[in-house]
Amino acid sequence: MKRNVNKSKKNHMDAKERIGPDQPFKYAEVAAATSPEYVRHLNRDGLASIPYEEVKKNIPGFYLPEDKCVWMRAGVINFRLCDYDYDCYHCPFDQAMVKAMGDKDAPDKKEKAANWARHVKARYRIASTPCIHFLSGRIASPEECSGDYLCHHCDVHRLLNEESPMEITDQPARKNVSGYKMMEDYYYYFGHSWVNIEKFGRVRVGIDDFISKILGPVDEINLPPVGTVMKRAEIGCILTRKDKKAPLQSPMSGRVSAVNEKVKKNPELVRDDPYHEGWLYMLDSENFRPELAGLYFGRECFQWMEKECQHLHALMGPRYEHLSATGGEPVDDILGEFPEISWNVLLRTFFHTTE
């Protein structure tokens, strides 16, 4: 009887030393090789069920590599996961580390840009690839683009542009389309971002008045770090409202050369002045001219916006008559006025993205 009691006690002690009740490896050994935080995350997410030899083989880097903090990737800290969508600008931990470390062993801008790009590619995706002419109502166009938006090589694009453009009731030079402001000399992307051509092969990017009114007040804007290289249709920034994320496609390819620090501090600028003070980032692009063929400009720009307004009205349903206060102008917070509209439907319909 005594032998059995001692054996039971020994097994009980062994269980207490293990990472988990069913895991054949000890807490102290794994914690010494990694960190206590590492072990806690193993148990939290149920990842400690893999064989011990596999844990030892992969220590310290097998756990969720896409979520590693840049300071962990740089080898400065033992373990930390990023919980700010790699938006180091808004991260209090990053700010504290920069202050404490200075330039010594700190992740550089190139490393932060690479981590940001890697994270958004893993978390967000493009929901649809519509033909830009289909969205603007050109019925002879296909629904989906099959040419990776290389419109300057597309026979459909060339043939449609040779046809007489579809007539609309207003003059093409107007700056107001169905109650939404548009800049007549800007280019527009079907994901509701705009492009303004700057000097020396540089373009400025922002969101249009339509999408700013749909989203209403934005709580946070996650912009790519300077130095990030992106292609058109990749995720260019993330807008956040009440913990809901709206990934926005980049309308052009290039390297991020500047970001608007003002909108980081005051996100309301993208709604109050989306075309000037509320711009998002600038891209350096050596060969952006061919990509302009995949953007809206002039008459087709206004046709597309009118079609988008029709899609929005269809989502609103019979309550649309209560949208405007005076003069038929849309309210500044459509999502707030019409909470029954699904966030995911808005993303797929107008951003053409999803998480």
Secondary structure, DSSP 8 states (H G I E B T S, - for coil): -HHHHHHHHHHHHHHHHBSSTT-SSBHHHHHHHS-HHHHHHHHHTTGGGS-HHHHHHHTTT-S-GGGB-HHHHTTSSS--B--STT-GGG-HHHHHHHHHHTTTT---HHHHHHHHHHHHHHH-EE---B-HHHHTT-TTS-SB--STT-GGG-HHHHHHHHS-----SS-TT-SEETTEE--TTSEE-TTSEEEEE-STTEEEEEE-HHHHHHH-S-SEEE---TT-EE-TTSEEEEEEETTEEEEEE-SS-EEEEEE-HHHHH-TTHHHH-TTTTT--EEEE-TT-GGGGGGSB-THHHHHHHHHHHHHHHHHHGGGGGGS-SSTT---S-HHHH-TTS-HHHHIIIII-EE-
